Amino acid sequence: MRAILSVIDSISEWTGKAIGWLVAALVVVFVYEVIMRYIFNAPTIWAYETSVMLGGTIYVLGWAFVHRHHAHVRVDVFYARLSPRGKAAIDVTCALLFLFPLLIILLDVSASFTWHAWIKHERLIETYWMPPAAPFRTVVMIGLSLFALQSVAQFIRDLSLLIRNKTL
């Protein structure tokens, strides 16, 4: 079990570090657009869509990394004062009641949207550039899948702490 959890953690770590480079790409797109728009008075038609897709990719592929490091925002007025087992009990309960049902719905909808985008050759219509939607929708589905995988790993750790009083 520890080996499987370690593989899941390393996937989240690798993905989180790799998408850090996309932040640099996003900055380059913004700087290019600003220079073209305000210095050369020649705005691009692709920079907006590219920045939206890069930003979305950074978000969705970063969810698993953030979850791995317990860095999601939480209201912890009471949670912070609990023992590790108390925190595990809250995390297990909330995962079963909220996180997993939400992830199942999001993965189902995302898979449907992704399949539709590939089959129908869907295009994003926010600008005249109209890039294909399928690659971005696929990235969203991959990001959700990685987040679900990391959530299962964390759930197993919390459940182990709750039942056996030791972490995996």
N, C-alpha and C positions, 0 to 999 in steps of 0.2 A: 504494500500500500504506500509506503514512504517513497518508493521509487517512482510510482505513478504520480504522486503529488509533487515530487521533485521535477518531473518532466513538465507537468502543467505549469509549475512556477517558473521554470526556465523559459518556456514558451512566452509567458507573460512578460518576463524580464527582457528577453530578446526583442519582442515586439515593441515594448515601451521605449527601449533605447534606439531601435531602428527608426521609429516614427519621429524621434527628436530631430532627425535630419529633414523631415518634411516641414518643420517649423522654419528652417533656413530657406527652403524652397518657397514657402508662403511669403516670407519677408522679401525675397527677390521679386516675386510677382507684384507685390504691393509697391515696392520701390520703382520697378519698371513702369508700372501704370502711372504713378505720380509723376515721374520724369516725363513720360510721353504726354500726359494730360496737361501739366502745368508749365513745362519748359518748351516742348515742341508743339503744343496745342493739337495733338494727334492721339486722342484716347483710343484704346484698343476695345474690341468687342469681346475678347475672350478672357480678359483679366478678372472680371467679376465672377464668372462661372468657375474659373480655375481656382480662385481664392475660396469660393464656397465649397468646392469639392475637396480642396486640400485641407481646409479647416474642419470639414466634416470627417474626413479621413483621420485627422489627428485626434479628434474627439473619440470616434468609435473604436479605433484601434488602441486608444489609451485607456479605455475603461477597465480592461483586465489588469493592466499594470497598476492603475490607481487602486483597484480593489485589492490587489495583492499586498499593497503597502498600507492598507487601511486609511487611505487619504481622501475618501469621499466625505462630503460634508454631512455631518450628523448633529442633531441637537442632543448634546450629551450632558444636560444638567444633572440627570440621575445616573446615566450610563457610566460616566467617568468615575463615579464613586463606588461602583460595583466591583466585586472580586472578579478574577478571570473566569470562574465558573458561572457567575451571575451574568457576565457579559456574553458568555457562550450560550446561556439559556435564552437570553434576549435575541441573539443573532440567529439561533436555530429556529425559534418561534417566528421571527419576522421573515426569515428566508422561506419557511414553509407557507406562511400566510400571504406574503406579499411578493417577495423577490422571484421565486420560482414560477408562480402563476403569471406574473408580468412577463418574465423571460419567455415562457412558452407562447404567450400571445404575440410578443414582439418578434420572436423567431418565425412563427407561422406567417405573420403578415409580411415580414421581410422576405421570406422565401417566396411567397406568392408574388410580391412586387418584383423581385429579382427575376423570377421565371418569366413573368409577363414582359419585363423590359427586354430580355434576350429574345423571346419569341416574336414580339411585335416590333422590335427594333425601335423602342421608345427613345425619344429625344427630349432633352431638357429645354424648355421653351422660354426661359427667363430673358434670354438675349437672342440676337439674330445669329449668333454663332451656332446654337442648337447642337451641343455635343451629345453623343450617345449617353443614355442614362444607365445602361446595364453595368458598365464597369464600376460606377460609383455605388449603385445598389448592391452589387456583389461585395464591395468593401464593407458596406454597412452590415450585411449578413455575416460576413467573416468576423467583424468586430463584435457583433452580438454573440456569435458562437464562442469566441474566445472569452468574452465576459461570462457567459454561462458556464464554460469549463472551469474558469477560475472561481466562480461562485460555488460550484459543486465541490471543488477542492477545499475551499474555506469552510463549507458546510460540514464536510467530513472531519476537518480539524476541530471545529467547534463541537460536533457531536462526540468525538473522541474525548475531548476535554470534559464534556458534560457527563459522559457515562463512566469513563475510566479514570478521570481526574489526571490525565496526562495528555500532552499534545503530540501530534504526529509530525 
